[in-house]
Amino acid sequence: MSGLILSGCKNFSKIFRNTSGAQLGPLRISSLPQRPSAHHAGPMDLKDLLKVLEDLAPLSLAEPWDNVSLLVEPSVPRPVKNVLLTNDLTEAVMDEALTRGCDFILSYHPPIFRPMKRLVQKDWKQRLAVRAIEAGIAVFSPHTSWDSVSGGVNDWLVGGLGGGQVSVLNQANVDFPYSHIVEFQCQDDVLNVVMKQFQALDGVLVQDPLRCDSDKTQVNLFCRASVLGAVVEEVSKHIINCDRSLRIVKAEKAPWSGHGQGRLSVLAQSVTLAVAVDKMKSHLSLPYVRLALGQGHTRESVIRTVAVCAGSGASVLNGVQADLYVTGEMSHHEVLDAVARGTSVILSDHSNSERGYLAVFREKLIKKVPPEVVVTLSDADKDPLEVV
């Protein structure tokens, strides 16, 4: 087809504007999707609890490599009355869940991560899956969706050093299901026919038409790649001046403000490195952390900027300019690289940088579920490493 315009769109605002700059309709993406809260009386259906969890931290925020969502689903649905929150699902935590009579285990780390080819007793993770199935306990993991979400694990972690101007290190993107925008003009006498055809087509979102002049109207469609050919073929039957009025733009995902991996804080009140260490020990409820002094730093050096990433944070923190890194673990050589750049490093061990957020999330969840649903923190969950 002659005159077809194919172009990329790196600025998300362009996705929702036509070539003249007019807004293409009511679509807005500015905050987390909202669902009705589950405030009905009595225990919850599993599907309702999953909706609440998605509302609090959309799973689309998780990293592509992660294994989040519902990992074990009972074959016979039962009401959820007792929810157990844990950082890791270990055999000790499973014993606790059975003793408590839990219906639902939320394990921050996914207990099923790599594919399982069999379910046998010699592997501890396989044993856990079998025990959950036999007991009819649902198992769910949010993992990196909690890291990414605004107000999640990383915001909690960076808050341990006090208030400041916080920004996201690796910005999350909006999960936009349509790959292309198709714009064209048609005569008003065929407008209704065109609109009905595309409104009935699966994989197409039709925006409000825009009047161009006395007898022409601009039509804008969002469509999936799988139907793009069919859409263009149908459009070609109705457009005016094919070489100029038809425009196809590739839709790119937009940054999702406030959400993403890692955080950088410009502290409202600077602290010495010694004070920063004490603050993090208190925030994480730990008697000890590990400290590496950046080149030129002493314990009395002033800390104005801090970058954090819960868990194993080197891939997110690498190259970030900050006075201090706070994470769970980094390799020896990753610490040496940071120190050489003049950045001090606080390491707490992996799960210690995450576990404290469970209490914060418990309060959020309690507000979203009926009072009859008991939400408890695991007593058996702990970091496998300790200082001796």
N, C-alpha and C positions, 0 to 999 in steps of 0.2 A: 504494500500500500504506500503510495508516494506521499512524502511529506510527513510521515510519522515521526514524532519527536520522542526520543528516549533520553531521559536525564536522571541523574541522582539527586537526592535531596538531603543534605547534611544538616540543615537547620530544621528542627522539628516543627517550628511555626509554619514553615512553608507547606508542610503536609496538609494543613488545614486551611490553606488559602488558595484561591484560584490565581490565574496569571495576572489579574488586575489588582490583586491584593485583598479582595473581599473575603470575609470569613465564610467557610464552607458549611456551616451548620452548627448544631448545638453540641457537638462532641467536645468534651472537656476531659483532660486527664491531669489532675492537680493533686490528688491525695489518694490514700489507700481506699480500695473499694469497700463500701459499707454494706453490711447485711444486718437484718433484724437480729437483735440480741435474743438469746434463748432463755427467757425469763418465765417459762411455763412452770407450773408446780410439779414436784416429784422428780424422779430420776430422768435422765436424758437418753434419747435415742443416740446411738453412735453417730449417725449422720448429722445430727444437730450439734454434737460436740465438735465434730470435724469442721463444721461451718464456723463455729466460734473460733477455733484455732486458726483457720484460714483468715478470718477477719482480723485477728490480732497480729498475724505475720504471714502474709501471702506466700505460698510455696514457690511462686514464680520468682521470688527474690533469691532463692537458693542458687548456688553455683551449678553449672551444667554437669560437673563430675559427681555431684553429691547424690545421695540416695535418701531422699526425704519423703514424707507423707506417711500413710498407713502402711506398715510393714507386715503386720499379722492381723488378719481379720477372722473372728470366730465364724464358723459355718452356721451356727444358730444365733441370731442376734439376741442380745440381752440388754436390758436397761443399764446404763452406766450410773453407778451409785458411788463408786470409790475410785478416785484417780490418784496415782502415785507419780510424783515428779522425781526424776533422777538424771544425773549427768551421764552416767554410764549404766547400762543394764548388764550387771554381773550376776553370777549365780547366787551371791549373797543377797543382792537386791531382789532377785526372783523369789528366793525363800521368803523375804520380807513381804513381797506382794501377795504371795499365797497365804501367809499368816494373817495379813490384814484383810483378806478377802477382796482384793482389788479386781475391778473389771477392766481397767485401762491403765497402761503404763506409758507415760510420756518420757522417752529417753532422748535427751538432747543429742548425744552421739548415736548414729544409727547402728543398732546391734547386728543388722544384716546390711553389709556394704558390698562385698563381692558376691558374685553368683555362687549359689550352692548347687552342687550336682547330686547331693544325697542328704538325707537327714538321719544321721547315725549318732550313737552316744559317745563316740571317742573324741568328737570335736566339741568344745565347750559352747561355741556359738550355735551350733546345730542343736545341742541339747536345750539351749534356751528357747529356740524356736519351737521345738517339740513340746516343751513344758508349757509354753504360752498357749499353744494350740490345744493341748489336752485339758488345760484349765479354762479354756474359753476366754482368755484375756487378750484384748486388743493391744497392739504395740504400735506406737506412733513416734516418728522422729522429725523435728524441725531443723536441726543443725544450722547450716549456713543461712537459712532464711531468718533465724533469730539474730545472727551476726549482722546481717545487712539491714534489717528493718530499723527505721527511726525509733529511738527509745529502747532498742534491743541490747544485746550483750555488749557490743563495743561502746555504745553510749554510756551504759552503766560502768564499764571499765574505766573509761577516760574521766568519768565523773569523780573517781576516787581521788583525783588531785585537785578538785575544786572546780568552780565555774570558769567558763572561758568561751571564746568564740570557736565553736566546733565546726569542722567541715569534714566531708567524706573523702577518703583517699581514692577508692575505686568506685566510681559512680555506678549504681544500678540503672538499668534501662527499663522503660515501660514495655510490658508484654503486649505488643500491638499485633492482632491476628491477621491484618490485611497487608499484603506485600506491595500493592500498586494503587495509585490513584489515577483514574481515567476521567478526563475532562473533555466535554464536547458541547456544541451548540446544536439545537434543533428548532424547527418551526413549531409554533404554539399549537398548530392543528394536529400534530402527532405527539405532543408532549405527554398526554395521558396514557397513550398506548406504550410509549417508551418507559414511563415510570412503572406501569403495571408489570411489564415484562421483567425489569430488573429487580423490582421488589419481590417477585416470586422466585428469583434465581438464588439458589443456595450458594453462599460464599461471596455475596455482594451486599454492601451496605450503601444505600442511596441517601445522599445528603439533600437538604432542601434546595430545590431549583432556584436559580437567580435570574431575574429578568435582565436581558441585555438591551433590547430596544422594543419597539412596538410589536414586532412579530417573532422575535427570537428569544430563547431562554437557554441559559447555561446550566448543564447537568453535570454533577460531580459524583463519581462512584468510587468507593473503596472496594477493592476486590482481592481475592486470594489468587496466588499464581496459577492454581489448578484451573481456574475459570477465565483467566485473562484472554486467551485466544477466542473463546466463545463470546466474551463481552465485546471485544474489538470487532468481531465479525458482525454482531448484531448492531453495534453502533454505526458501522459503515453504511447501514441501510437507511439511516435517518439523519446523519449529520449534514451540515451546510459547509461548503468549501472544505472538503476533507483535508486538503493540504495545510490548512491553517487552523481549523477549529478543533481538531483532535490532538490531545496532548496526554501522554502517559508518563507518570512520574513514579519512580521507585520510592517507596516509603521506608524510611530508616527509623529504627527505634530511637526514642528520645530519652535523655537522662531523667531519672525518677528522683526528683529533688528530695534530699534528706536521707536517702536509702543507698546502701552500698557497703563494701567491705572496708574495714579500717576507719580510724578517726584521727584527725589532727586537731589539737586544741592549742590556741593561743591563750594562755592562762590570764584570767582577770587579775590575779595576784601572783607574782612570781614567788617561787620558793627555792630554797637551797636543795641541792641533791640529797642531803641527809634528811631533810624534812620530807621530800618526795618519797624516799624509801619508807619512812615511818608511816606516811599517809597510805601507801599501797599495802603495807603489812596490815594496817588496821582495816582497810577497805576489804581485803581478801581474807581477813581473819586468819592470818598466818604468823607464826613466830619468826620465820625466816624467809627471805627471798635471796636470790643471787644477783650481784651487782658487778657490772663491768664499767670501769671509768673510761669515758671518752678521752681521746688525746687532749691534754691540756686541762682536763677536769680534775677537781678535787671534790671532796664531799661538801665543801662550802661553795662550790660553783652554783651560779644562779640558773635556775631552770625556768625558761619563759615559754617554750614550745614543747609539746609532748605528742608523740604519735603512738597509737596503740592498735593492736590486733589480737583478739582473743585466740587462744589455742597455739597453733604453730604459725607465727606471723611473719616470717622472714620474706616470703614471696610478696606480701602486701607492703611491708615496711621498706624493702630494699630501695635505696636511693632517695628516700624521703628526707628532706632537710628538717631536722628537729634536734633540740638539745638532749632529748631523752626518748628512748623506745621502751614501751612496756608490752610484754607479751608472755605467753606461757613457756615457749621453748624456741631456741634457735640453735643451729649447729655451731661448732667451735669456729669454723672459718667465717660464718655469717656474723658472729659476734666480733671477730677480728676486723672484718670490713667496716662494721659500724664504728668501732672504737677508732679506727684510723681516720675516719671522717669527722671525728670530734663529737660523736654521739655516744652518750652513756646508755647502758642497757640494764633494765630490770627484768629478770626471769623468775616466774613463780612456779614453774612446772605446768604442764599442759592444762589439765582440767581445773587446776586452782584458779586459772584466769577466767573461768566460765561459771563454775558451780554457784557462786554467790548470786548470780542473776536468777536462779530458780526461785528464790524467795520473793524477788521482785515480780516475777511472772505469776507466781501463785496468787498474789494480791490482784493482779489484773484479771486472772481467770475466775477467781471467786466472784468478782463483780458481774461476770457474764453468764454464770451458770446458776441454776436454782439452789436455794439454801440446803436442799436435801442432798445435794451432791458434795461429798467430802473430798477435799483436795489436800493432800499431804506431801511433805518433803521426805525423801528417803533418809533413813538413819544409817543404812548400810553403805550408802554411796560415799566413796572417798577416793582421793588420788592414790594410785598404787605405789607412789614413791613417798618416802618420808626421810627427813634428816635424822641421822642416828649418830 
